[in-house]
Amino acid sequence: VGHNNQQVCLNDPECDWDYRGLYCINKECQWKDQSSCENDARCRWDDEVCHHQCGFYGQDQPCTIDPYCIWLDATSECVDDCNVNTVMEICDNNTRCTWDDDGYCFTQCEY
């Protein structure tokens, strides 16, 4: 990859900036099909596109740009946004989230 500058890395379509380690890496989560994407632990399938898991973002700005993620100031981490989850089992498996009787996933009050 070779880029040591974040902006140069982000402008390269073959690269991703690793926000946790602050270095440039080869592009990840480029799967075109849902099955391959979901079988890659680094990735998630949303809106017919393969994306990084929210935990990939180690800083608030890239996290808050992703509509499926929220930044937790208290712990300085990027996590899945409960409110966009539409699958009860996935919602219930997230300790921050609760599935309500109306069929919606939401963030528990303590978070």
N, CA, C and O atoms as a MOPAC input file, in Angstrom:
PM7 MOZYME 1SCF
protein

 N      0.84500 1    -1.18400 1     0.00000 1
 C      0.00000 1     0.00000 1     0.00000 1
 C      0.88400 1     1.23900 1     0.00000 1
 O      0.79200 1     2.04500 1    -0.92600 1
 N      1.71900 1     1.41800 1     0.98300 1
 C      2.74400 1     2.44300 1     0.93200 1
 C      2.36200 1     3.86200 1     1.31600 1
 O      3.25200 1     4.69400 1     1.49100 1
 N      1.08700 1     4.17400 1     1.45500 1
 C      0.72000 1     5.54700 1     1.81600 1
 C      0.88300 1     5.75100 1     3.31800 1
 O      0.41600 1     4.92900 1     4.10600 1
 N      1.52800 1     6.81600 1     3.71600 1
 C      1.64500 1     7.12000 1     5.14200 1
 C      0.88900 1     8.39600 1     5.49200 1
 O      0.99800 1     8.90700 1     6.60600 1
 N      0.12100 1     8.90500 1     4.53200 1
 C     -0.67600 1    10.10400 1     4.72300 1
 C     -2.15200 1     9.70400 1     4.63200 1
 O     -2.56900 1     9.07000 1     3.66300 1
 N     -2.93200 1    10.07700 1     5.63700 1
 C     -4.33300 1     9.66600 1     5.69800 1
 C     -5.12300 1    10.11900 1     4.47800 1
 O     -5.84700 1     9.31400 1     3.89000 1
 N     -5.00800 1    11.37600 1     4.08200 1
 C     -5.80400 1    11.88200 1     2.96900 1
 C     -5.42700 1    11.20900 1     1.65400 1
 O     -6.30000 1    10.89300 1     0.84600 1
 N     -4.12900 1    10.98800 1     1.43500 1
 C     -3.68700 1    10.29400 1     0.22500 1
 C     -4.25900 1     8.88200 1     0.21600 1
 O     -4.73600 1     8.40600 1    -0.81400 1
 N     -4.21100 1     8.22800 1     1.34200 1
 C     -4.74600 1     6.87200 1     1.46700 1
 C     -6.23800 1     6.84800 1     1.16700 1
 O     -6.69400 1     6.00800 1     0.39100 1
 N     -7.00200 1     7.74900 1     1.76200 1
 C     -8.45000 1     7.77400 1     1.57300 1
 C     -8.84200 1     8.10600 1     0.13400 1
 O     -9.91400 1     7.70900 1    -0.32400 1
 N     -7.98200 1     8.82800 1    -0.57500 1
 C     -8.26400 1     9.17800 1    -1.96400 1
 C     -7.89100 1     8.06700 1    -2.94400 1
 O     -8.20900 1     8.15600 1    -4.12900 1
 N     -7.22500 1     7.02900 1    -2.46200 1
 C     -6.82800 1     5.90600 1    -3.29700 1
 C     -7.93600 1     4.85600 1    -3.25300 1
 O     -8.21700 1     4.31900 1    -2.18200 1
 N     -8.57000 1     4.55000 1    -4.38000 1
 C     -9.69900 1     3.59700 1    -4.37000 1
 C     -9.30500 1     2.17500 1    -3.97800 1
 O    -10.18200 1     1.35200 1    -3.71600 1
 N     -8.03200 1     1.87100 1    -3.93100 1
 C     -7.55900 1     0.54300 1    -3.55400 1
 C     -7.20200 1     0.44700 1    -2.06700 1
 O     -6.74200 1    -0.59600 1    -1.60200 1
 N     -7.41600 1     1.54700 1    -1.32100 1
 C     -6.93200 1     1.61100 1     0.06200 1
 C     -8.01200 1     2.01700 1     1.05300 1
 O     -9.01600 1     2.62800 1     0.68800 1
 N     -7.78400 1     1.66500 1     2.30800 1
 C     -8.57700 1     2.09800 1     3.46000 1
 C     -7.61100 1     2.60400 1     4.51300 1
 O     -6.49500 1     2.09800 1     4.63000 1
 N     -8.02900 1     3.59200 1     5.27400 1
 C     -7.23600 1     4.06800 1     6.40800 1
 C     -7.66800 1     3.29200 1     7.63400 1
 O     -8.85100 1     3.27500 1     7.97300 1
 N     -6.72600 1     2.64900 1     8.30200 1
 C     -7.02300 1     1.91700 1     9.52600 1
 C     -7.00800 1     2.91200 1    10.67800 1
 O     -5.94300 1     3.33800 1    11.12400 1
 N     -8.17900 1     3.27800 1    11.15400 1
 C     -8.31100 1     4.30600 1    12.19100 1
 C     -7.84400 1     3.82100 1    13.55100 1
 O     -7.54800 1     4.62700 1    14.43300 1
 N     -7.77600 1     2.51200 1    13.72200 1
 C     -7.29200 1     1.99000 1    15.00100 1
 C     -5.78000 1     2.06600 1    15.08300 1
 O     -5.22200 1     2.43500 1    16.11600 1
 N     -5.11600 1     1.71300 1    13.98400 1
 C     -3.65300 1     1.70100 1    13.97600 1
 C     -3.04300 1     2.92100 1    13.30100 1
 O     -1.83000 1     3.12400 1    13.34700 1
 N     -3.89500 1     3.73400 1    12.67100 1
 C     -3.48200 1     4.95500 1    11.97600 1
 C     -2.46100 1     4.68600 1    10.87600 1
 O     -1.39100 1     5.29200 1    10.83400 1
 N     -2.81800 1     3.76200 1     9.98900 1
 C     -1.98200 1     3.48200 1     8.83300 1
 C     -2.87000 1     3.02300 1     7.67500 1
 O     -4.03900 1     2.68900 1     7.87100 1
 N     -2.30800 1     3.01300 1     6.48200 1
 C     -3.02000 1     2.67100 1     5.27100 1
 C     -2.97400 1     1.15500 1     5.04600 1
 O     -1.92800 1     0.52600 1     5.20800 1
 N     -4.12900 1     0.57900 1     4.66900 1
 C     -4.22100 1    -0.85500 1     4.40400 1
 C     -4.90700 1    -1.08300 1     3.05500 1
 O     -5.52400 1    -0.17000 1     2.50500 1
 N     -4.79800 1    -2.28400 1     2.53700 1
 C     -5.53000 1    -2.63700 1     1.31500 1
 C     -7.02600 1    -2.57000 1     1.58100 1
 O     -7.48400 1    -2.87800 1     2.68200 1
 N     -7.77700 1    -2.17000 1     0.57700 1
 C     -9.22700 1    -2.03100 1     0.68300 1
 C     -9.85500 1    -3.32200 1     1.19300 1
 O     -9.52900 1    -4.40800 1     0.71600 1
 N    -10.74800 1    -3.20200 1     2.15300 1
 C    -11.46800 1    -4.33500 1     2.72100 1
 C    -12.95700 1    -4.21100 1     2.41700 1
 O    -13.42900 1    -3.15900 1     1.98500 1
 N    -13.67500 1    -5.28100 1     2.64600 1
 C    -15.14300 1    -5.29300 1     2.53600 1
 C    -15.62100 1    -4.86000 1     1.15100 1
 O    -16.53400 1    -4.04400 1     1.02000 1
 N    -15.00000 1    -5.41000 1     0.14500 1
 C    -15.37800 1    -5.11400 1    -1.23700 1
 C    -16.23600 1    -6.21600 1    -1.85300 1
 O    -16.38900 1    -6.28100 1    -3.07300 1
 N    -16.79400 1    -7.08000 1    -1.00700 1
 C    -17.61600 1    -8.17700 1    -1.49000 1
 C    -18.83300 1    -7.64600 1    -2.23700 1
 O    -19.41700 1    -6.63100 1    -1.85600 1
 N    -19.20700 1    -8.34400 1    -3.30100 1
 C    -20.36700 1    -7.94200 1    -4.11000 1
 C    -21.61600 1    -8.73900 1    -3.74600 1
 O    -22.72200 1    -8.39900 1    -4.16900 1
 N    -21.43600 1    -9.80400 1    -2.96000 1
 C    -22.59900 1   -10.61100 1    -2.59100 1
 C    -22.73100 1   -10.66300 1    -1.05800 1
 O    -21.74300 1   -10.59300 1    -0.32800 1
 N    -23.96100 1   -10.78400 1    -0.61000 1
 C    -24.27700 1   -10.74000 1     0.81400 1
 C    -23.60300 1   -11.86500 1     1.59100 1
 O    -23.07700 1   -11.62700 1     2.67800 1
 N    -23.60700 1   -13.06000 1     1.06800 1
 C    -23.04900 1   -14.20300 1     1.78400 1
 C    -21.55700 1   -14.02000 1     2.06700 1
 O    -21.11200 1   -14.23000 1     3.19500 1
 N    -20.79100 1   -13.63500 1     1.05900 1
 C    -19.34500 1   -13.42600 1     1.25300 1
 C    -19.09100 1   -12.30700 1     2.24800 1
 O    -18.20700 1   -12.41000 1     3.09900 1
 N    -19.86000 1   -11.25100 1     2.14100 1
 C    -19.69900 1   -10.10400 1     3.04700 1
 C    -19.97700 1   -10.51600 1     4.48700 1
 O    -19.19200 1   -10.21700 1     5.38600 1
 N    -21.08000 1   -11.19500 1     4.70100 1
 C    -21.45300 1   -11.58700 1     6.06100 1
 C    -20.52000 1   -12.64200 1     6.64600 1
 O    -20.43300 1   -12.78000 1     7.86600 1
 N    -19.82500 1   -13.38200 1     5.79500 1
 C    -18.87000 1   -14.38500 1     6.27200 1
 C    -17.49900 1   -13.78900 1     6.59100 1
 O    -16.62100 1   -14.48900 1     7.09700 1
 N    -17.31200 1   -12.51100 1     6.30000 1
 C    -16.07500 1   -11.80300 1     6.61500 1
 C    -16.31700 1   -11.02100 1     7.90700 1
 O    -17.11500 1   -10.08300 1     7.91400 1
 N    -15.65400 1   -11.38600 1     8.98300 1
 C    -15.89300 1   -10.78200 1    10.30300 1
 C    -15.63100 1    -9.27900 1    10.32700 1
 O    -16.11200 1    -8.58800 1    11.22500 1
 N    -14.88400 1    -8.76500 1     9.36800 1
 C    -14.58100 1    -7.33200 1     9.31500 1
 C    -15.71100 1    -6.52500 1     8.70300 1
 O    -15.69100 1    -5.29500 1     8.74000 1
 N    -16.71100 1    -7.22000 1     8.13100 1
 C    -17.69300 1    -6.55100 1     7.27200 1
 C    -19.13200 1    -6.75800 1     7.73600 1
 O    -19.42200 1    -7.63000 1     8.55500 1
 N    -20.02500 1    -5.93100 1     7.18800 1
 C    -21.47100 1    -6.05700 1     7.41800 1
 C    -22.18700 1    -5.69500 1     6.12500 1
 O    -21.66300 1    -4.92400 1     5.32100 1
 N    -23.36700 1    -6.24000 1     5.92000 1
 C    -24.16300 1    -6.02800 1     4.71200 1
 C    -25.31500 1    -5.10000 1     5.04900 1
 O    -26.17500 1    -5.45500 1     5.85500 1
 N    -25.34900 1    -3.90900 1     4.44100 1
 C    -26.42800 1    -2.93800 1     4.64200 1
 C    -26.80400 1    -2.33200 1     3.29800 1
 O    -25.93000 1    -1.97100 1     2.50900 1
 N    -28.07800 1    -2.22100 1     3.04200 1
 C    -28.57200 1    -1.57600 1     1.82000 1
 C    -27.92700 1    -2.13400 1     0.55300 1
 O    -27.56100 1    -1.38900 1    -0.35600 1
 N    -27.79700 1    -3.46300 1     0.51400 1
 C    -27.25700 1    -4.15000 1    -0.65200 1
 C    -25.78700 1    -3.83500 1    -0.95100 1
 O    -25.32200 1    -4.01500 1    -2.07600 1
 N    -25.06000 1    -3.36200 1     0.07300 1
 C    -23.63800 1    -3.02500 1    -0.08400 1
 C    -22.86800 1    -3.57200 1     1.11600 1
 O    -23.37500 1    -3.59400 1     2.23700 1
 N    -21.64600 1    -4.01000 1     0.86400 1
 C    -20.77600 1    -4.50000 1     1.92900 1
 C    -19.99200 1    -3.31900 1     2.52000 1
 O    -19.37000 1    -2.55300 1     1.78500 1
 N    -20.02700 1    -3.18000 1     3.84700 1
 C    -19.36600 1    -2.08400 1     4.56200 1
 C    -18.49800 1    -2.66000 1     5.67600 1
 O    -18.60100 1    -3.83800 1     6.01700 1
 N    -17.64400 1    -1.80900 1     6.23300 1
 C    -16.89000 1    -2.19100 1     7.43300 1
 C    -17.82900 1    -2.31200 1     8.62600 1
 O    -18.85800 1    -1.63900 1     8.69100 1
 N    -17.46700 1    -3.17100 1     9.56300 1
 C    -18.14200 1    -3.17700 1    10.86200 1
 C    -17.86800 1    -1.83200 1    11.53200 1
 O    -16.82900 1    -1.22000 1    11.28600 1
 N    -18.77600 1    -1.37500 1    12.36200 1
 C    -18.59900 1    -0.07900 1    13.02600 1
 C    -17.31300 1    -0.02500 1    13.85500 1
 O    -16.67800 1     1.02600 1    13.95000 1
 N    -16.93500 1    -1.13900 1    14.44500 1
 C    -15.73000 1    -1.17200 1    15.26000 1
 C    -14.45500 1    -0.85400 1    14.50400 1
 O    -13.42400 1    -0.59600 1    15.12500 1
 N    -14.49600 1    -0.86600 1    13.16900 1
 C    -13.33700 1    -0.51600 1    12.35200 1
 C    -12.93100 1     0.93400 1    12.58000 1
 O    -11.74700 1     1.26900 1    12.54000 1
 N    -13.91700 1     1.79000 1    12.81900 1
 C    -13.65600 1     3.22200 1    12.97000 1
 C    -13.15300 1     3.51200 1    14.37500 1
 O    -13.88200 1     3.31500 1    15.34700 1
 N    -11.94800 1     3.96400 1    14.49000 1
 C    -11.35900 1     4.25600 1    15.79300 1
 C    -11.40400 1     5.72600 1    16.16100 1
 O    -10.81200 1     6.14000 1    17.15800 1
 N    -12.10800 1     6.51800 1    15.35800 1
 C    -12.24600 1     7.95000 1    15.61800 1
 C    -13.68300 1     8.36500 1    15.35800 1
 O    -14.40200 1     7.70700 1    14.60600 1
 N    -14.09600 1     9.45800 1    15.98200 1
 C    -15.50200 1     9.83700 1    15.88700 1
 C    -15.93400 1    10.29900 1    14.50200 1
 O    -17.05600 1    10.00100 1    14.09200 1
 N    -15.08500 1    11.02000 1    13.76000 1
 C    -15.53600 1    11.56000 1    12.48300 1
 C    -15.92000 1    10.48900 1    11.46300 1
 O    -17.01800 1    10.56700 1    10.91400 1
 N    -15.08200 1     9.49900 1    11.18100 1
 C    -15.54500 1     8.50000 1    10.21000 1
 C    -16.71800 1     7.67400 1    10.73800 1
 O    -17.54800 1     7.20500 1     9.95800 1
 N    -16.78800 1     7.49900 1    12.03800 1
 C    -17.88900 1     6.75500 1    12.64000 1
 C    -19.21400 1     7.47800 1    12.42400 1
 O    -20.19100 1     6.87000 1    11.98800 1
 N    -19.24800 1     8.75000 1    12.72300 1
 C    -20.51000 1     9.49100 1    12.64300 1
 C    -20.95500 1     9.72800 1    11.20200 1
 O    -22.11500 1    10.06900 1    10.96700 1
 N    -20.06100 1     9.55400 1    10.24000 1
 C    -20.44400 1     9.67400 1     8.82800 1
 C    -21.20700 1     8.42900 1     8.38400 1
 O    -22.05300 1     8.50600 1     7.49300 1
 N    -20.91600 1     7.29300 1     8.99200 1
 C    -21.57800 1     6.03500 1     8.64200 1
 C    -22.96800 1     6.02300 1     9.28400 1
 O    -23.06800 1     6.05900 1    10.51000 1
 N    -24.03700 1     5.97300 1     8.49200 1
 C    -25.39500 1     6.06600 1     9.04800 1
 C    -25.80800 1     4.87900 1     9.92200 1
 O    -26.84700 1     4.93500 1    10.58000 1
 N    -25.00700 1     3.80300 1     9.93800 1
 C    -25.34300 1     2.62700 1    10.73100 1
 C    -24.55500 1     2.55500 1    12.03700 1
 O    -24.66100 1     1.58200 1    12.78300 1
 N    -23.76700 1     3.59300 1    12.30500 1
 C    -22.89200 1     3.58200 1    13.47700 1
 C    -23.10300 1     4.82600 1    14.33100 1
 O    -23.55000 1     5.86400 1    13.84200 1
 N    -22.77400 1     4.70200 1    15.61200 1
 C    -22.76200 1     5.86500 1    16.50900 1
 C    -21.46500 1     5.84600 1    17.30800 1
 O    -20.89200 1     4.78800 1    17.56600 1
 N    -21.01500 1     7.03000 1    17.69100 1
 C    -19.79300 1     7.18300 1    18.46900 1
 C    -20.16800 1     7.32400 1    19.93500 1
 O    -21.01000 1     8.14900 1    20.29000 1
 N    -19.53900 1     6.51400 1    20.79100 1
 C    -19.76300 1     6.60500 1    22.23500 1
 C    -18.61200 1     7.39200 1    22.84900 1
 O    -17.49500 1     6.88600 1    22.96100 1
 N    -18.88700 1     8.62300 1    23.24400 1
 C    -17.85500 1     9.46800 1    23.84900 1
 C    -17.28300 1     8.85300 1    25.11900 1
 O    -16.08100 1     8.93600 1    25.37000 1
 N    -18.14900 1     8.23600 1    25.91900 1
 C    -17.71800 1     7.70100 1    27.21500 1
 C    -16.63600 1     6.63300 1    27.07600 1
 O    -15.75800 1     6.52000 1    27.93100 1
 N    -16.70100 1     5.85400 1    26.00000 1
 C    -15.73500 1     4.76700 1    25.81800 1
 C    -14.82900 1     4.97000 1    24.60300 1
 O    -13.95900 1     4.14400 1    24.32800 1
 N    -15.03600 1     6.07000 1    23.88000 1
 C    -14.27200 1     6.37500 1    22.66400 1
 C    -14.26700 1     5.20100 1    21.69000 1
 O    -13.21700 1     4.74100 1    21.24300 1
 N    -15.48000 1     4.73100 1    21.37600 1
 C    -15.57700 1     3.63700 1    20.41500 1
 C    -16.78400 1     3.83200 1    19.50600 1
 O    -17.76000 1     4.49200 1    19.86300 1
 N    -16.68800 1     3.24800 1    18.33900 1
 C    -17.75300 1     3.27800 1    17.35000 1
 C    -18.50700 1     1.95700 1    17.42700 1
 O    -17.90100 1     0.88700 1    17.37200 1
 N    -19.83700 1     2.03300 1    17.55500 1
 C    -20.66100 1     0.83600 1    17.70700 1
 C    -21.86800 1     0.90400 1    16.77300 1
 O    -22.19400 1     1.96200 1    16.23500 1
 N    -22.52000 1    -0.23600 1    16.59100 1
 C    -23.72700 1    -0.29100 1    15.76900 1
 C    -24.81300 1     0.58300 1    16.38400 1
 O    -24.98600 1     0.61100 1    17.60200 1
 N    -25.53500 1     1.28800 1    15.53400 1
 C    -26.67500 1     2.08300 1    15.97000 1
 C    -27.87500 1     1.15800 1    16.10200 1
 O    -28.33500 1     0.60100 1    15.10500 1
 N    -28.38500 1     0.98500 1    17.30400 1
 C    -29.51800 1     0.07800 1    17.53600 1
 C    -30.72900 1     0.46100 1    16.68600 1
 O    -31.44900 1    -0.41800 1    16.21200 1
 N    -30.96100 1     1.73600 1    16.49000 1
 C    -32.17800 1     2.21200 1    15.83400 1
 C    -32.31500 1     1.80300 1    14.37700 1
 O    -33.41900 1     1.84400 1    13.83500 1
 N    -31.22200 1     1.40800 1    13.72700 1
 C    -31.32400 1     1.00500 1    12.32200 1
 C    -31.43100 1    -0.50800 1    12.16900 1
 O    -31.52400 1    -1.01600 1    11.05200 1
 N    -31.41900 1    -1.22000 1    13.27800 1
 C    -31.48900 1    -2.67900 1    13.24300 1
 C    -32.93600 1    -3.12500 1    13.07000 1
 O    -33.82200 1    -2.67900 1    13.80000 1
 N    -33.17000 1    -4.00500 1    12.10400 1
 C    -34.54200 1    -4.45300 1    11.82600 1
 C    -34.74300 1    -5.94800 1    12.08200 1
 O    -35.79900 1    -6.49500 1    11.76600 1
 N    -33.73400 1    -6.60500 1    12.65200 1
 C    -33.82700 1    -8.04200 1    12.91500 1
 C    -33.79300 1    -8.27600 1    14.42400 1
 O    -32.81100 1    -7.94000 1    15.08500 1
 N    -34.86500 1    -8.85300 1    14.96600 1
 C    -34.99500 1    -9.02000 1    16.41300 1
 C    -33.82200 1    -9.78400 1    17.02400 1
 O    -33.30400 1    -9.37800 1    18.06400 1
 N    -33.39300 1   -10.88300 1    16.40000 1
 C    -32.31700 1   -11.69600 1    16.97300 1
 C    -31.00700 1   -10.92000 1    17.06100 1
 O    -30.29000 1   -11.01400 1    18.05700 1
 N    -30.70000 1   -10.15800 1    16.02300 1
 C    -29.47000 1    -9.35800 1    16.02900 1
 C    -29.57300 1    -8.25900 1    17.07100 1
 O    -28.60500 1    -7.98600 1    17.78200 1
 N    -30.71800 1    -7.63400 1    17.16900 1
 C    -30.94700 1    -6.59100 1    18.16900 1
 C    -30.75400 1    -7.15200 1    19.57400 1
 O    -30.04800 1    -6.56300 1    20.39200 1
 N    -31.37200 1    -8.27000 1    19.84500 1
 C    -31.30000 1    -8.86000 1    21.18400 1
 C    -29.90600 1    -9.37300 1    21.53700 1
 O    -29.57500 1    -9.49500 1    22.71600 1
 N    -29.08900 1    -9.67300 1    20.53100 1
 C    -27.72000 1   -10.13700 1    20.78800 1
 C    -26.76100 1    -8.98600 1    21.08800 1
 O    -25.61400 1    -9.21500 1    21.47300 1
 N    -27.22600 1    -7.76100 1    20.91300 1
 C    -26.40700 1    -6.59200 1    21.22000 1
 C    -26.79900 1    -6.10500 1    22.61900 1
 O    -27.94600 1    -5.71300 1    22.83300 1
 N    -25.87400 1    -6.12500 1    23.56100 1
 C    -26.19300 1    -5.79400 1    24.95900 1
 C    -26.67200 1    -4.35900 1    25.13600 1
 O    -27.30800 1    -4.05100 1    26.14400 1
 N    -26.38600 1    -3.47900 1    24.19100 1
 C    -26.82800 1    -2.08900 1    24.28400 1
 C    -28.25100 1    -1.89700 1    23.76800 1
 O    -28.86700 1    -0.86000 1    24.01300 1
 N    -28.77300 1    -2.89300 1    23.05600 1
 C    -30.04300 1    -2.73700 1    22.34700 1
 C    -31.16300 1    -3.55900 1    22.98400 1
 O    -30.91600 1    -4.55200 1    23.66800 1
 N    -32.40600 1    -3.11700 1    22.74000 1
 C    -33.59600 1    -3.81800 1    23.20500 1
 C    -34.64300 1    -3.79100 1    22.09700 1
 O    -34.85900 1    -2.76500 1    21.45200 1
 N    -35.29100 1    -4.93900 1    21.88700 1
 C    -36.38400 1    -5.05400 1    20.91700 1
 C    -37.68700 1    -4.77900 1    21.64800 1
 O    -37.96200 1    -5.40500 1    22.67200 1
 N    -38.49700 1    -3.84900 1    21.13800 1
 C    -39.74300 1    -3.52800 1    21.83500 1
 C    -40.93100 1    -4.25900 1    21.21600 1
 O    -40.80200 1    -4.90200 1    20.17400 1
 N    -42.08600 1    -4.15500 1    21.86900 1
 C    -43.29400 1    -4.86400 1    21.44200 1
 C    -43.83200 1    -4.39500 1    20.09300 1
 O    -44.60500 1    -5.10300 1    19.44800 1
 N    -43.42100 1    -3.19900 1    19.66700 1
 C    -43.88100 1    -2.66500 1    18.38600 1
 C    -42.99400 1    -3.09400 1    17.21900 1
 O    -43.24900 1    -2.71900 1    16.07500 1
 N    -41.95000 1    -3.88100 1    17.50600 1
 C    -41.08800 1    -4.37700 1    16.44800 1
 C    -39.95000 1    -3.45900 1    16.06800 1
 O    -39.51300 1    -3.44700 1    14.91700 1
 N    -39.45900 1    -2.67300 1    17.04500 1
 C    -38.33800 1    -1.77100 1    16.78800 1
 C    -37.19300 1    -2.05800 1    17.75300 1
 O    -37.40300 1    -2.47100 1    18.89300 1
 N    -35.99400 1    -1.83100 1    17.26800 1
 C    -34.80600 1    -1.96600 1    18.08400 1
 C    -34.39600 1    -0.56800 1    18.53000 1
 O    -34.35200 1     0.35500 1    17.71700 1
 N    -34.09900 1    -0.40800 1    19.80600 1
 C    -33.65100 1     0.89200 1    20.29100 1
 C    -32.56300 1     0.72900 1    21.34000 1
 O    -32.39900 1    -0.34500 1    21.91900 1
 N    -31.82000 1     1.80500 1    21.57900 1
 C    -30.73700 1     1.79200 1    22.54400 1
 C    -31.29700 1     1.88300 1    23.94900 1
 O    -32.16000 1     2.71700 1    24.22400 1
 N    -30.81600 1     1.03900 1    24.83400 1
 C    -31.25900 1     1.06700 1    26.22400 1
 C    -30.83300 1     2.37500 1    26.88700 1
 O    -29.81300 1     2.95800 1    26.51900 1
 N    -31.60200 1     2.82700 1    27.84900 1
 C    -31.38600 1     4.13700 1    28.47300 1
 C    -29.99700 1     4.31900 1    29.06400 1
 O    -29.44300 1     5.41600 1    28.99700 1
 N    -29.42100 1     3.26600 1    29.64100 1
 C    -28.10800 1     3.43100 1    30.28400 1
 C    -26.98900 1     3.69800 1    29.29600 1
 O    -25.86700 1     4.00000 1    29.70100 1
 N    -27.27700 1     3.59200 1    28.00800 1
 C    -26.27100 1     3.86500 1    26.98700 1
 C    -26.61200 1     5.16000 1    26.29400 1
 O    -25.89200 1     5.58500 1    25.39100 1

